[in-house]
């Protein structure tokens, strides 16, 4: 698969693709801070029941064979263009470890140590298999599966697709039947669609949408003069109650908009009040999966992109009116959200200072 110095041999290459807009940005940040592994993804699953680790490994290898982009490495050193190189064959990096002799506390400590070491190890995008799994047996019918990959390889939607297909292939092999899955769509179909887009029309759209916007809408933050060493990143989480969730769903249904539109509108109102402004722009991450591309909902890769959302608030405006305006903007921008964010920013009066933060609404297929 590779030469003695770790380089990929040409005879093992199936095809080569250019990097997408989001992939280029991720690679840039990865190279700027390789030790931090800013786009390292790790998910852990507890599995109870009669589970077969050997069949698990062969199932993941079927997925590797089924979806070409999972067999990728990335070249950013040997050519003038950033490339995603798909190999003809590549096995998943898979391991099994038996922790059944340890008590629950010791097992938890071992899992924590592995997850931390796995994150520190990261990935060499140029050479490593970019799908890594390790299964820990905790008891006769208790297992933990840790799945790691670089975000540049695939997005959250793709992860949901893979897990669904994993279950179908694994169960089919146990039942001695063929998996009930359609042929995997080819990435080249999406690239053909992308090549047919009118980039100039998209630049014109974003230029018109962002015209006249000159003030950054920011979220609360400490003073830039604060000692950076005193800053510690944290995650804060909370759950909406079933009643709150139902009320938001009813609101969206009443006005014929999506839950994403509701969240974008609510955030626009809060951001406007915090900034004492009637005109705010913030970033929104989109799936980047155009419905006109056949099979796009089953395609595995990185399709997400970031686009700006502009919320204009008016005195006396009803929230229903704001919802309709936000929905209209989302539909119209959907034809242009494939454009790279730096190109979109270049269309605005404030250029790179357009966005201060992102709002991400995740809605993966089941």
Secondary structure, DSSP 4 states (H G I P E B T S, - for coil): -B-TTSPBPGGGEEEEEEPPHHHHHHHHHHHHTGGGTTTEEEEEEEEESS--HHHHHHHHHHHHHH-GGGGEEEESSSSSS-EEEEES----EEEEEE-TTS-HHHHHHHHHHHHHHHHHH---TTTS-SEEEEEEEEETTEEEEEEEEETTT--HHHHHHHHHHHHHHHHHHHTTS----PPPPPHHHHHHHHHTS-HHHHHHHHHHHHTT--S--------TTS-GGG-----------HHHHHHHHHHHHHHT--HHHHHHHHHHHHHHHHHT-SEEEEEEEE----TTSTTGGG--S---EEEEEEEE--TT--HHHHHHHHHHHHHHHTTTTTS-HHHHHHTSTTGGGG-S-EE-------
